Amino acid sequence: MAQGEAVTAGGVQVGERGGFGHGFLTDTWYFAAVSRDLKPGSLKRYEILGEPVMLGRAPDGSAIALRDVCPHRAAPLSAGRFAREADGSLTVECPYHGWRFARDGRCAAIPSLTESQDFDLARIRVRRFPVSESQGMLFVWIPADGRDDTPPDAPPPVLPGVVGGGPKLVLSLALASHIDHAVVGLMDPAHGPFVHQQWWWRSRASMHAKAKRFAPAEAGFTMVRHSPSSNSRAYALLGGRPETEITFRLPGLRWEHVTVGARQVLSLTCLTPLNDKATRITQILWSDHPIFTLALPFIRAAAMRFLRQDGDMVTLQNQGLKYGPALIWVDDADRQARWYHALKREWAASRREGRPFINPVEETTLRWTS
């Protein structure tokens, strides 16, 4: 049993020594932005794991990511602009004194230097982050060692059900929460009837026993494909006989792939840690189902209400978390939270020891009431 856990009355008590609610996973891809939010020629500022990150899209459409701090006087590079050097190479120009940096972070020019001043520009670099664009999303690789320039050893995740035409819906909200608590809240199957009480979803009166089959998946686990629960009324909008599969993947991605005959719906939730006290939740939806054209305003309002209800509950939860309590995870309803904790430990251990990741999740059926 890992340090910081103790079996208590059929549950698991998670103490601070286990690291839950502290620190971040590294050597992995974090969701940064939707591709369409970064126009050619633009620079934008983001925060990921407490690091300021400048994301830019060059005029040729390619993406770059640099630490958003000029090493001269700390001005944000994202407030600058793209520039061209005499050799035609692309650089990012700081807005304060015009220092320019290449895509790899190397300093390319310091305008204040005179011809007689022999200064080695190679001594100055800005940290570069590997960035990848996949399925209309931008992912940034955060290495364990910021000085490590080794290319990522894994591609960003590939999701099922990403249909053409781009996302139908993108919503974002900042949660006042460490990513660990945000992830556990996201995968928690028992809070729905209490936090999300809508006539079109479910209520306490509709609660009943459920049994779902789970299996290990790449860097996570999957609730294998099944018919939605009878008290999840929103699925009725899709008509036919929908079937759904829900997957979680480290460090903070959860997607639900619904099929209705030949039609598909993919709902992706991305949790990106801004710092140790805030996490950005981004909800992205793709579909070729006609309901998402006809009822999009209703769906948008409903999804935003869900996010805000979760945000309100995080604010309430923080009133208790500030006292550092041990948290008790009970039986099957909290098994996914325990899996997440185990997956994090194994990911960190495998990277530290230079060995393949071994998924600790085993295929099983979980049972709970919701």
VODREN-176544 format. One record per residue (C-alpha): residue in one letter; x, y, z. Coordinates in steps of 0.2 Angstrom, whole numbers, plus 5000, padded with zeros to 4 digits. Layout:
<nodes>
AXYZ
...
</nodes>
This chain:
<nodes>
M500050005000
A500750174995
Q501350295009
G499950415014
E498450285012
A497650185026
V496150065024
T494750135035
A493050055036
G492849995018
G493750145011
V495350225008
Q495950375018
V497150485007
G498350585018
E499450735012
R501050625012
G500450534997
G500650694987
F498850704982
G498350884978
H500250934976
G501450944962
F501150894944
L501450754931
T502850804919
D503550724903
T501850724896
W500650824884
Y499550954891
F498051034882
A498451214879
A497151284866
V495951244852
S496851274835
R495551404829
D495951514844
L497751544837
K497651644821
P499151654809
G500351794815
S499651794832
L500551774849
K499551724865
R499951704883
Y499551544893
E499951474910
I500351294912
L500951214928
G501451384934
E502451424919
P502051564908
V501951494890
M501951604874
L500951514860
G501251584843
R500651534825
A501851584812
P501251664795
D501551484787
G500251414800
S501551314811
A501451334830
I502851374842
A502951384861
L504251484871
R504351534889
D503351694890
V504751794899
C506051894890
P507751864899
H508252044897
R506952144908
A505552004910
A504352084898
P503051954890
L503551894873
S501751864869
A501552054869
G502752074855
R502652024837
F503451904824
A504951974814
R506051914800
E507951914801
A509051954786
D509251774782
G507351754781
S507151654797
L505651694808
T505951764826
V504851834840
E505252014845
C505052074863
P504052234864
Y505152314877
H506852324868
G506652224853
W507652074858
R507251934845
F507251754848
A507151604836
R505951464836
D507151364846
G507351494859
R509051554854
C509351744855
A509551804837
A509751994839
I509952134852
P509652294843
S510552404857
L512252324853
T513452424842
E514552344829
S516052364840
Q515252274855
D515752094854
F514352004863
D514051814861
L512151794858
A512251604860
R512451634878
I510551694879
R509151574877
V507251564881
R506551394886
R505651314871
F504251194874
P503851064861
V502151094854
S501050984843
E499451014834
S498250864833
Q496450854828
G496151034830
M496951054846
L498651124852
F499651014865
V501151074874
W502450944881
I503050984899
P504750894902
A505350854920
D506950944916
G506651114908
R508451104901
D508050944892
D507950974874
T507550794869
P506050774858
P504550704866
D504550514866
A502650494863
P501350584852
P499850674859
P498250574862
V497150524847
L495350534850
P493850434842
G492450524834
V493250694829
V492150724814
G492550854801
G492051044801
G492851074818
P492051074835
K490251124837
L490551194855
V492051254865
L491751314883
S493051354896
L493051394914
A494451424928
L494151314943
A494951364960
S495651194962
H497251094960
I497150974945
D497050824957
H495350874965
A494750934948
V495050764940
V494250674954
G492750784953
L492650754935
M492650564936
D491550554951
P489950454946
A488950494962
H488850684963
G487750704948
P485950694957
F486550814970
V487550944960
H486750934943
Q484950934947
Q484050974930
W482350904924
W483250854908
W484650754917
R484350664933
S483750694951
R483850614968
A482150534965
S482850444949
M484350364958
H484650184956
A485950044957
K487150044942
A488449914936
K489749974923
R491249874915
F492949954916
A494549904907
P496349984906
A496650104892
E498250194886
A498850294902
G497150274909
F495550174909
T493850154900
M492050124904
V491750004890
R490350044878
H488650024885
S486850094883
P486650254894
S485850244911
S483950264910
N484050424921
S485250514910
R483750594900
A484850704889
Y485350554878
A483450544873
L483750694862
L484950594851
G483450474846
G483850294841
R484850174852
P486350274858
E487850184865
T489250274875
E491050234880
I491950344892
T493850354893
F495050444905
R496850474901
L498250554911
P498650694914
G496850764913
L495850714898
R494150634899
W493050594883
E491350514880
H491150444863
V489350414859
T488650324843
V486850324837
G486950214821
A488150294809
R488050464819
Q489450514832
V489550634846
L491250664855
S491250764871
L493050804877
T493450874894
C495250944896
L495950994913
T497451104911
P498351154928
L498651344928
N499551324944
D499451234961
K497751324965
A496951344948
T496451224934
R495651274917
I494251154912
T493851164893
Q492351074886
I492451034867
L491150944857
W491150874840
S489650784831
D488850754814
H487150734823
P485850854816
I485250894834
F486850994837
T486351114823
L484551124829
A484751134847
L486551214849
P485951364860
F485051254872
I486551134873
R487751274875
A486751344890
A486551174898
A488451134896
M488951304904
R487751274918
F488551104922
L490251184922
R489751324933
Q488851204945
D490551104946
G491451274949
D490251324963
M490551154972
V492451174970
T492251344979
L491251254993
Q492451114994
N493951234996
Q493151285013
G493551115020
L495151085010
K496051235018
Y496151135034
G497150995026
P495950845030
A496250665025
L494950615012
I494050455013
W493750364996
V492350234998
D492150064988
D491650064970
A490950244968
D492750314972
R493750174963
Q494050284948
A494850414960
R495950274967
W496450224950
Y496950404946
H498050414961
A498850244956
L499050294938
K499950454943
R501150364955
E501550234941
W501850374928
A503050464939
A503950304944
S504150244926
R504850404920
R506050424935
E506650244932
G506750244913
R505550104911
P503950074902
F502350124910
I501349984918
N499550014919
P498949974937
V497049964932
E496349794930
E494749754921
T493249744933
T491449784935
L491049934947
R489449954956
W488650114964
T487050204966
S486750374957
</nodes>
